[in-house]
Amino acid sequence: MKYQQRVGHSVRRTSGTVALSLGILLSGMTLAQQRGGTLTVGLGYDIDTLNVYSTGYLGDVQAAVVEGLVAPDQKARYVPVLATRVPTVANGGIKVAADGKSMVVTYQLRPNVKWSDGQPFTSADVKFTWEAVKNPKFIAESKDGTEDISSIETPTPLTVVVNYKRVAPDFASTLFTFGILPKHTLEGKDLNTDVYNQQPLGTGPFKVTEYRKGQYVILDRNPYYWRKDKAGVQLPYLDRMIFKIIPDSNTMVTQLKSGEVQLAYGVPYSQVSQLDNQPGLNVIKNSVLSWQHLDFNLKGPAPLRDLNVRKAFAYAINKATVSKALGGYPTPIDTVVVPVFSYSNKLVPKYPYDPAKAKALLDAAGYKPGPDGIRVKDGQRLSFNIMVQAGRSTDEDAEQVLIASLKAVGVELKPDNKSGVAFRDARYKGGYDLFYSGWITAADPTYSVFFGSKGVNNGQGYSNPAVDALLNTAESSLDPQVRGKALRDFQTLLMQDLPTIPITSNPSMIAVTDKLGGFVPNPTNMTNFVNTSGWYLKK
C-alpha cells in the first residue's frame, strides 16, 4: 500500500540481521537495562499527516503507534501482529472458491488487546477500517485492496472473515497490514479532517502526546500495550520516542555527532565517513526493497513520448558513475524488480552506457545540436525540468550526474526540486518533466500501483493494456509459477516501452547509538519502526 519514499522515505521501502520474532527481540536482557529512557530519532522529511492511510511518505512515526493484523519481518516474511497467525491455504486461513475466481480469508485476532485509550480492540474495528478507507469521501494516498473485498463478516469479536471478489495473493501487503482504525472514535467522523490525522489512536507500543508540524512528534509509552517479554514485563521498554523533523542532511549529521539525535536512516552516502568512526555510533548498511528510477512524464513535453528519445536517455546514463558518485554503495540495475526476488528478470532489454548510440538515436529522431550544444527540432529544444526531493542530498548528488550525462549528448536538464506537500503532489499528479527518486515496496510488491494504467503512483501517465493484463494475472493467482512468468514478461514489456529507467538499488545507511538494544532494520515499506516495543537503552 505505501510505496514511497516511501524511499524518500520516500517508498514505500534492510538486509536484516536480527529476527523480528518476539523470542529474539524480547529476551536475554536484564530489567535494569530494559526499562525507561527517551530515544530521539531524526526524520529527513516533513510529515504531511499522521494518518497512515493518507500520508504520501513512509509511516515511520505511525508504525510505532498503529498496528496491523500482520507485518513483514527483517527477512520480508509476514508474521502475525494483531492476528494470531498469518492466513494461508495450508493452515485453512485462505479458502479459494471452486471456480478459482474468489477467496475467503479468515483472521483470528489476539484476545485482550486494547486501544491506547483503554477501549477493547475487536473484529468490528477491522471491518470499520475497510469501510472507512474505501469510503469515496475519504482522500487516501492509496486504497489498495479495498475494492477487492465484497464483504466482511465478524461472527465473533475475535474473528474476521474477509470475502474477496478475486484471488488476491497480495492481500497481506494491502489494507490491514498498515494499520487498523478505531471504530469507537472515528465512526461518523470525517476522516479527512478529524484530529486523528494529528493524533492517531492505535494499539501499538506508543501513543502520540504532541505533534508540532515541521518540528517534532513526541510519543509516550502506551500503558495498555498488549505485548510482554518472556519475563512477563510489559512492553515497550522505552518511556518515550521523539521524532525530530530535520530535512537538511548536514544538520542531521551534526546532531548525530553531538548526540542530540540517536537514530537516523537514509544517511547520505557522502556523509557516512563522518560517522563511521564517531564514538558511540554504529553505521548499518540496510539493503531495502527499493530501486532508484528516472521517470518520464508521458503527459508532458512531446519529445518524451518519443521512444527513441527515451532510449537515448537510457544509453546516455552511466549507472556505474551514478553509483561511484554515491560512494559506490548503490548497485546498478536493469529492471524495476530488485534481484532479491526470484522473478527478477535478467533477460530484459538492456541499455548499457553508450553515448555514441544515444547521439545517433537523437540524430535519427531529428534533433540536431544547436549553437549552445543543446539539440533542437522544429524550434523545440531538448530542455526539460528534472525533479528530486529537495534537501535529500543523495538524490541531489545523483541528479547532478544525470544532468552532466545528458548534457554530453545534447540534452539540457534543469533542477526543479521540491519538498514537503509540493513534492508529494507533483509526484502523484505528474507535476514534472523528469522525476528521479526511489520506490520502496512491500514484501510482496504490487507493481500495478506504479505501472498499471490506473496505478496510484503512476503520475507519469504510462499505459499499456498488455502490461495491465500481465500485472492482473500476477496479482490474481496463488500459483507461484503463473505469477513468476507474468512478472518476468511484465518486466520485458516495461523495458521495451521504457517509461522509466531503473538506475540503481540503493541500501539505506542507518546511524544508531550503540546504547540502543533490540534494534532490527526492516527491508520493506513498513519501515524500521514496525516493532519498537523491544527496543531498549543500555544503562
C-alpha positions as CSV (number, residue, x, y, z in Angstrom):
1,M,0.0,0.0,0.0
2,K,2.6,2.5,1.0
3,Y,5.3,2.6,-1.7
4,Q,7.3,5.7,-1.4
5,Q,9.7,7.4,-0.2
6,R,8.3,5.6,0.9
7,V,12.1,5.8,-0.5
8,G,12.2,9.5,0.2
9,H,11.0,7.6,2.9
10,S,10.0,8.3,0.0
11,V,8.7,4.4,-1.0
12,R,7.2,2.8,0.2
13,R,10.5,0.6,1.5
14,T,17.3,-3.9,5.0
15,S,19.4,-7.0,4.7
16,G,18.1,-8.0,8.2
17,T,20.3,-9.2,10.9
18,V,18.2,-9.9,13.9
19,A,14.9,-11.8,13.8
20,L,11.7,-9.8,14.4
21,S,10.2,-12.6,16.4
22,L,9.4,-11.8,20.0
23,G,11.7,-14.6,21.2
24,I,14.8,-12.9,19.8
25,L,13.7,-9.3,20.3
26,L,12.5,-9.5,23.8
27,S,14.7,-12.0,25.6
28,G,18.1,-12.1,27.1
29,M,18.1,-8.7,28.8
30,T,18.0,-7.8,32.4
31,L,15.3,-5.5,33.7
32,A,17.9,-2.8,34.7
33,Q,18.9,-2.5,31.1
34,Q,15.4,-2.5,29.7
35,R,13.1,-0.1,31.3
36,G,12.9,3.7,30.7
37,G,14.7,6.3,28.7
38,T,14.0,8.5,25.7
39,L,15.2,7.8,22.2
40,T,15.5,10.7,19.8
41,V,15.0,9.9,16.1
42,G,15.9,12.2,13.1
43,L,13.5,12.2,10.2
44,G,14.8,13.7,6.9
45,Y,11.3,14.8,5.7
46,D,8.4,16.9,6.9
47,I,5.4,14.8,7.8
48,D,2.2,15.6,5.9
49,T,-0.2,13.7,8.2
50,L,-0.1,11.0,10.9
51,N,-2.9,9.1,9.3
52,V,-1.1,6.0,7.8
53,Y,-3.7,5.8,5.0
54,S,-3.3,9.4,4.0
55,T,0.4,10.0,4.1
56,G,2.4,10.2,1.0
57,Y,5.6,9.3,2.9
58,L,6.8,6.3,4.8
59,G,4.8,5.9,8.0
60,D,7.8,5.9,10.4
61,V,6.1,7.6,13.3
62,Q,2.8,5.8,12.6
63,A,4.4,2.4,12.7
64,A,5.2,2.9,16.4
65,V,1.6,3.8,17.2
66,V,-0.7,1.9,14.8
67,E,-0.6,-1.8,14.2
68,G,-1.9,-4.1,11.5
69,L,-3.1,-7.7,11.6
70,V,0.3,-8.9,10.2
71,A,3.6,-7.3,9.3
72,P,6.8,-8.2,7.5
73,D,9.9,-9.1,9.5
74,Q,13.5,-8.4,8.7
75,K,13.6,-11.1,6.0
76,A,10.4,-9.7,4.4
77,R,8.3,-12.6,5.7
78,Y,4.9,-11.9,7.1
79,V,4.4,-12.6,10.8
80,P,1.3,-12.2,13.0
81,V,0.7,-9.0,15.0
82,L,-2.9,-8.3,15.9
83,A,-3.8,-11.6,14.3
84,T,-2.8,-14.9,15.9
85,R,-1.4,-16.3,12.7
86,V,-0.9,-15.3,9.0
87,P,-3.7,-16.9,7.0
88,T,-2.5,-19.4,4.4
89,V,-4.1,-22.2,2.3
90,A,-2.2,-24.7,4.3
91,N,-3.5,-23.6,7.7
92,G,-7.0,-23.1,6.4
93,G,-7.0,-19.4,6.7
94,I,-7.4,-19.0,3.0
95,K,-10.1,-20.9,1.1
96,V,-10.3,-20.5,-2.7
97,A,-13.7,-20.9,-4.4
98,A,-14.3,-23.9,-6.5
99,D,-14.2,-21.9,-9.7
100,G,-10.9,-20.3,-8.7
101,K,-12.2,-16.8,-9.1
102,S,-12.6,-15.6,-5.5
103,M,-11.4,-16.4,-2.0
104,V,-12.2,-16.1,1.7
105,V,-9.5,-15.1,4.2
106,T,-10.2,-15.7,7.9
107,Y,-8.3,-13.9,10.7
108,Q,-8.3,-14.9,14.3
109,L,-7.5,-11.9,16.5
110,R,-5.4,-11.7,19.7
111,P,-7.5,-11.5,22.8
112,N,-7.3,-8.8,25.4
113,V,-5.8,-6.2,23.1
114,K,-6.8,-2.6,23.9
115,W,-6.5,0.8,22.2
116,S,-4.3,3.3,23.9
117,D,-7.4,4.9,25.5
118,G,-8.2,1.6,27.2
119,Q,-11.1,0.5,24.9
120,P,-11.1,-3.1,23.6
121,F,-9.9,-3.9,20.1
122,T,-12.3,-6.2,18.3
123,S,-13.2,-7.5,14.8
124,A,-15.6,-4.5,14.5
125,D,-12.5,-2.3,14.2
126,V,-11.2,-4.4,11.3
127,K,-14.4,-4.2,9.4
128,F,-14.7,-0.5,10.1
129,T,-11.2,0.1,8.7
130,W,-12.2,-1.4,5.4
131,E,-15.4,0.7,5.3
132,A,-13.7,3.9,6.2
133,V,-10.8,3.6,3.8
134,K,-13.0,2.6,0.8
135,N,-15.4,5.5,1.5
136,P,-15.3,7.6,-1.6
137,K,-15.3,10.8,0.5
138,F,-12.0,9.8,2.2
139,I,-9.0,11.1,0.4
140,A,-6.5,8.3,0.8
141,E,-2.9,8.1,-0.5
142,S,-3.9,4.6,-1.6
143,K,-7.0,2.4,-1.3
144,D,-5.3,-0.7,-2.5
145,G,-7.2,-3.8,-1.5
146,T,-10.5,-2.2,-0.6
147,E,-12.2,-2.8,-3.9
148,D,-11.1,-6.4,-3.9
149,I,-13.3,-7.1,-0.9
150,S,-17.0,-7.8,-1.4
151,S,-17.9,-8.0,2.3
152,I,-16.6,-8.7,5.8
153,E,-18.2,-10.8,8.4
154,T,-17.5,-10.6,12.1
155,P,-19.1,-13.7,13.7
156,T,-17.3,-13.1,17.0
157,P,-15.3,-10.2,18.5
158,L,-12.1,-12.1,17.7
159,T,-13.0,-13.5,14.2
160,V,-12.8,-11.6,10.9
161,V,-14.0,-13.3,7.7
162,V,-13.0,-11.3,4.6
163,N,-14.7,-12.2,1.3
164,Y,-12.6,-11.3,-1.7
165,K,-14.1,-10.8,-5.2
166,R,-10.9,-12.2,-6.7
167,V,-8.0,-14.4,-5.7
168,A,-5.7,-11.8,-4.2
169,P,-2.2,-13.2,-3.5
170,D,-1.1,-9.7,-2.4
171,F,-3.8,-9.5,0.4
172,A,-1.1,-9.3,3.1
173,S,0.6,-6.3,1.6
174,T,-2.5,-4.1,1.4
175,L,-5.0,-2.5,3.7
176,F,-5.0,-4.4,7.1
177,T,-1.2,-4.6,7.3
178,F,-0.6,-0.9,7.6
179,G,-2.9,-0.3,10.5
180,I,-6.4,-0.8,12.0
181,L,-8.6,2.3,12.6
182,P,-10.6,2.7,15.9
183,K,-14.3,2.4,15.2
184,H,-15.3,3.8,18.6
185,T,-13.6,7.2,18.0
186,L,-13.9,7.6,14.2
187,E,-17.4,6.2,13.3
188,G,-19.4,9.1,11.9
189,K,-16.4,11.4,11.7
190,D,-14.8,13.0,8.6
191,L,-11.5,11.1,8.3
192,N,-10.1,13.9,6.1
193,T,-10.3,16.5,8.8
194,D,-10.6,14.6,12.1
195,V,-8.0,15.2,14.9
196,Y,-6.9,11.6,14.3
197,N,-4.7,12.9,11.5
198,Q,-2.6,14.8,14.1
199,Q,-3.1,12.4,17.0
200,P,-3.9,8.9,15.8
201,L,-5.2,6.3,18.3
202,G,-3.6,2.9,18.0
203,T,-2.9,-0.4,19.7
204,G,0.9,0.0,19.2
205,P,3.6,0.3,21.9
206,F,3.4,4.1,21.8
207,K,0.9,6.9,21.7
208,V,1.1,10.4,20.3
209,T,1.5,13.0,23.0
210,E,2.4,16.1,21.0
211,Y,2.8,16.9,17.3
212,R,4.4,20.2,16.1
213,K,4.2,20.2,12.3
214,G,7.6,20.8,10.8
215,Q,9.3,20.4,14.2
216,Y,8.7,17.1,16.1
217,V,6.4,14.4,17.2
218,I,6.6,13.1,20.8
219,L,5.4,9.5,21.6
220,D,5.0,8.2,25.1
221,R,4.6,4.6,26.3
222,N,1.1,3.1,25.7
223,P,0.0,1.9,29.2
224,Y,-2.4,-0.6,27.7
225,Y,0.1,-2.2,25.3
226,W,-0.6,-6.0,24.9
227,R,2.9,-7.4,24.4
228,K,5.1,-8.7,27.3
229,D,8.6,-10.1,27.2
230,K,9.4,-13.6,28.3
231,A,9.9,-12.5,31.8
232,G,6.3,-11.1,31.8
233,V,7.5,-7.4,31.7
234,Q,5.0,-5.2,29.9
235,L,6.4,-3.6,26.8
236,P,7.6,-1.2,25.4
237,Y,10.8,-0.8,27.4
238,L,11.3,2.8,26.3
239,D,9.4,5.6,28.1
240,R,9.4,8.0,25.1
241,M,10.4,8.5,21.5
242,I,10.9,11.9,20.0
243,F,10.9,12.2,16.2
244,K,12.6,15.4,15.1
245,I,11.9,16.8,11.6
246,I,15.4,17.5,10.1
247,P,15.1,17.8,6.3
248,D,18.7,19.2,6.0
249,S,21.2,16.3,5.9
250,N,24.1,18.4,7.2
251,T,22.0,19.4,10.3
252,M,21.1,15.7,10.7
253,V,24.7,14.6,10.7
254,T,25.7,17.4,13.1
255,Q,23.1,16.3,15.6
256,L,24.0,12.7,15.2
257,K,27.6,13.6,16.1
258,S,26.5,15.7,19.0
259,G,24.2,13.0,20.4
260,E,21.1,15.2,20.0
261,V,19.8,12.6,17.6
262,Q,20.4,8.9,18.4
263,L,18.9,7.2,15.3
264,A,18.5,8.2,11.7
265,Y,18.2,6.3,8.5
266,G,18.9,7.4,4.9
267,V,22.2,9.0,5.9
268,P,23.7,10.5,2.7
269,Y,26.5,8.3,1.4
270,S,28.8,11.3,1.1
271,Q,28.4,11.8,4.8
272,V,28.8,8.2,6.1
273,S,32.6,8.7,6.5
274,Q,31.9,11.5,9.0
275,L,30.0,9.0,11.2
276,D,32.0,5.8,10.7
277,N,34.4,6.4,13.4
278,Q,32.2,8.5,15.6
279,P,32.4,7.3,19.2
280,G,29.1,5.9,20.4
281,L,27.6,5.5,16.9
282,N,27.2,2.4,14.7
283,V,26.5,2.7,11.0
284,I,24.4,-0.1,9.5
285,K,24.0,-0.9,5.8
286,N,20.4,-1.8,5.3
287,S,19.5,-3.5,1.9
288,V,15.9,-2.3,1.4
289,L,13.5,-3.5,-1.2
290,S,13.9,-0.4,-3.3
291,W,15.1,1.0,-6.6
292,Q,16.1,4.4,-7.9
293,H,14.5,5.4,-11.1
294,L,14.2,8.2,-13.7
295,D,10.6,8.6,-14.8
296,F,9.4,10.4,-18.0
297,N,6.2,12.3,-17.8
298,L,4.3,10.9,-20.8
299,K,1.6,13.6,-20.3
300,G,4.2,16.3,-20.5
301,P,6.6,17.5,-23.2
302,A,6.1,15.8,-26.6
303,P,9.7,14.7,-27.1
304,L,9.4,12.5,-24.0
305,R,6.7,10.5,-25.8
306,D,9.2,9.5,-28.5
307,L,10.6,6.1,-27.6
308,N,13.9,6.9,-29.4
309,V,14.4,9.9,-27.2
310,R,13.8,7.8,-24.1
311,K,16.2,5.2,-25.3
312,A,18.8,7.9,-25.9
313,F,18.4,9.0,-22.3
314,A,19.0,5.4,-21.2
315,Y,22.1,5.0,-23.3
316,A,23.4,8.3,-22.1
317,I,23.4,7.4,-18.4
318,N,26.4,5.7,-16.9
319,K,24.8,3.9,-13.9
320,A,28.3,2.9,-12.6
321,T,29.2,6.6,-12.5
322,V,26.0,7.3,-10.5
323,S,27.0,4.6,-8.0
324,K,30.5,6.0,-7.8
325,A,29.3,9.5,-7.1
326,L,27.3,8.0,-4.2
327,G,30.3,6.3,-2.7
328,G,29.9,3.0,-4.5
329,Y,27.1,1.9,-2.2
330,P,24.3,1.6,-4.8
331,T,24.2,-1.4,-7.2
332,P,23.4,-0.7,-10.9
333,I,20.2,-2.5,-12.1
334,D,18.4,-3.1,-15.4
335,T,14.9,-3.8,-14.2
336,V,12.4,-2.4,-11.6
337,V,12.3,-5.8,-9.7
338,V,15.2,-5.9,-7.4
339,P,17.4,-9.0,-7.5
340,V,16.3,-10.4,-4.2
341,F,13.0,-11.6,-5.8
342,S,13.2,-14.8,-7.7
343,Y,11.1,-13.3,-10.6
344,S,13.6,-10.5,-11.2
345,N,14.2,-10.8,-15.0
346,K,17.9,-10.8,-16.0
347,L,16.9,-11.1,-19.7
348,V,15.1,-7.7,-20.0
349,P,16.1,-5.4,-22.8
350,K,19.2,-3.5,-21.6
351,Y,20.6,-0.1,-22.4
352,P,24.3,-0.1,-21.5
353,Y,26.2,3.2,-21.3
354,D,26.8,4.2,-24.9
355,P,26.8,8.0,-25.5
356,A,27.5,7.5,-29.3
357,K,24.4,5.4,-29.6
358,A,22.4,8.0,-27.6
359,K,23.6,10.7,-30.1
360,A,22.7,8.5,-33.1
361,L,19.2,7.9,-31.8
362,L,18.7,11.6,-31.3
363,D,20.0,12.3,-34.7
364,A,17.6,9.8,-36.2
365,A,14.7,11.4,-34.3
366,G,15.6,14.7,-36.0
367,Y,17.2,16.5,-33.1
368,K,20.4,18.3,-34.1
369,P,22.8,20.2,-31.9
370,G,22.1,24.0,-31.7
371,P,24.6,26.8,-31.2
372,D,24.7,26.1,-27.4
373,G,25.1,22.3,-27.9
374,I,21.5,21.6,-26.9
375,R,19.7,19.7,-29.5
376,V,16.7,21.2,-31.3
377,K,14.0,20.2,-33.8
378,D,11.4,22.5,-35.4
379,G,12.4,25.2,-32.8
380,Q,11.9,22.9,-29.8
381,R,15.0,22.4,-27.7
382,L,15.6,19.2,-25.8
383,S,15.4,21.1,-22.5
384,F,13.5,19.7,-19.5
385,N,12.9,20.2,-15.8
386,I,14.1,17.4,-13.5
387,M,12.7,16.9,-10.0
388,V,14.1,15.3,-7.0
389,Q,13.2,15.7,-3.3
390,A,14.8,18.9,-2.2
391,G,17.2,18.5,0.7
392,R,17.7,14.8,0.1
393,S,21.4,15.2,-0.7
394,T,21.9,11.6,-2.1
395,D,19.3,12.2,-4.7
396,E,20.6,15.7,-5.4
397,D,24.1,14.3,-6.0
398,A,22.7,11.7,-8.4
399,E,20.7,14.4,-10.1
400,Q,24.0,16.3,-10.9
401,V,25.4,13.1,-12.6
402,L,22.3,12.8,-14.7
403,I,22.4,16.4,-15.7
404,A,26.1,16.1,-16.8
405,S,25.4,12.8,-18.6
406,L,22.5,14.2,-20.7
407,K,24.3,17.4,-21.4
408,A,27.1,15.3,-23.0
409,V,24.6,14.1,-25.7
410,G,22.9,17.5,-26.2
411,V,20.0,17.4,-23.7
412,E,19.5,20.1,-21.0
413,L,18.1,19.1,-17.6
414,K,17.2,21.9,-15.2
415,P,16.7,21.2,-11.5
416,D,13.1,21.8,-10.3
417,N,13.4,20.2,-6.9
418,K,10.5,20.3,-4.4
419,S,9.9,19.3,-0.8
420,G,7.0,18.5,1.5
421,V,3.5,18.6,0.2
422,A,4.6,20.2,-3.1
423,F,6.9,17.2,-3.8
424,R,4.2,14.8,-2.9
425,D,1.6,16.4,-5.1
426,A,4.0,16.7,-8.0
427,R,4.9,13.1,-7.7
428,Y,1.4,11.8,-7.8
429,K,-0.1,14.3,-10.3
430,G,2.8,14.3,-12.7
431,G,4.0,17.9,-11.9
432,Y,7.4,17.3,-13.5
433,D,9.1,16.6,-16.8
434,L,11.5,14.1,-15.4
435,F,11.4,12.6,-11.9
436,Y,14.4,10.9,-10.2
437,S,13.7,9.2,-6.9
438,G,13.2,5.8,-5.3
439,W,10.4,3.4,-4.6
440,I,10.4,1.0,-1.7
441,T,7.9,-1.9,-1.7
442,A,6.1,-4.3,0.5
443,A,7.4,-7.8,1.0
444,D,5.1,-8.9,-1.8
445,P,5.1,-6.0,-4.2
446,T,2.1,-4.9,-6.2
447,Y,3.7,-3.4,-9.3
448,S,0.3,-2.2,-10.8
449,V,0.4,0.7,-8.3
450,F,3.4,2.0,-10.2
451,F,2.9,0.9,-13.8
452,G,-0.8,-0.1,-14.1
453,S,-2.8,2.4,-16.2
454,K,-4.8,3.4,-13.0
455,G,-1.9,2.9,-10.6
456,V,-2.0,5.4,-7.7
457,N,1.8,6.0,-8.0
458,N,1.6,6.3,-11.8
459,G,1.8,10.1,-12.0
460,Q,3.7,9.9,-15.3
461,G,0.6,8.6,-17.2
462,Y,2.1,5.4,-18.5
463,S,-0.5,3.0,-20.0
464,N,-0.1,-0.3,-21.8
465,P,-3.0,-2.7,-21.9
466,A,-0.6,-5.7,-22.3
467,V,1.2,-4.6,-19.1
468,D,-2.1,-4.2,-17.3
469,A,-3.1,-7.8,-18.3
470,L,0.2,-9.3,-17.1
471,L,0.0,-7.5,-13.8
472,N,-3.6,-8.6,-13.4
473,T,-2.5,-12.2,-13.9
474,A,0.3,-11.8,-11.4
475,E,-1.9,-10.2,-8.9
476,S,-4.8,-12.7,-9.1
477,S,-3.1,-16.0,-8.9
478,L,-1.7,-18.0,-5.9
479,D,0.4,-20.2,-8.3
480,P,4.0,-19.0,-7.9
481,Q,4.8,-20.3,-11.4
482,V,2.0,-18.3,-13.0
483,R,2.9,-15.2,-11.1
484,G,6.6,-15.5,-11.8
485,K,6.1,-15.8,-15.6
486,A,3.6,-12.9,-15.7
487,L,6.0,-10.7,-13.7
488,R,9.0,-11.6,-15.8
489,D,7.0,-10.9,-19.0
490,F,5.9,-7.6,-17.5
491,Q,9.5,-6.5,-17.0
492,T,10.3,-7.3,-20.6
493,L,7.4,-5.2,-21.9
494,L,8.2,-2.3,-19.5
495,M,11.8,-2.1,-20.5
496,Q,10.7,-2.2,-24.2
497,D,8.4,0.8,-23.6
498,L,10.9,2.4,-21.3
499,P,8.6,4.8,-19.4
500,T,11.1,4.6,-16.6
501,I,14.8,3.9,-16.4
502,P,15.9,1.8,-13.4
503,I,19.2,3.2,-12.2
504,T,20.4,1.5,-9.0
505,S,19.3,-0.4,-6.0
506,N,20.3,1.8,-3.0
507,P,20.9,0.5,0.5
508,S,19.8,2.7,3.3
509,M,22.6,3.8,5.7
510,I,21.4,3.9,9.3
511,A,23.3,5.7,12.1
512,V,22.3,4.4,15.6
513,T,23.6,4.9,19.0
514,D,25.5,1.9,20.4
515,K,23.3,2.2,23.5
516,L,20.2,1.1,21.7
517,G,19.5,-2.6,22.1
518,G,16.9,-4.7,20.2
519,F,17.0,-2.6,17.1
520,V,16.2,-4.6,13.9
521,P,16.3,-2.9,10.5
522,N,13.4,-3.8,8.2
523,P,13.8,-4.0,4.4
524,T,10.2,-3.1,3.5
525,N,7.9,-0.1,3.3
526,M,6.6,-0.9,6.8
527,T,9.7,1.0,8.0
528,N,12.4,0.3,10.6
529,F,9.8,1.3,13.3
530,V,7.4,-1.6,12.7
531,N,8.4,-3.2,16.0
532,T,9.8,-0.7,18.5
533,S,8.4,-2.5,21.6
534,G,11.6,-4.5,22.1
535,W,14.0,-1.6,21.8
536,Y,15.8,-0.5,25.0
537,L,18.6,1.8,26.0
538,K,21.5,0.2,27.7
539,K,22.4,1.7,31.1
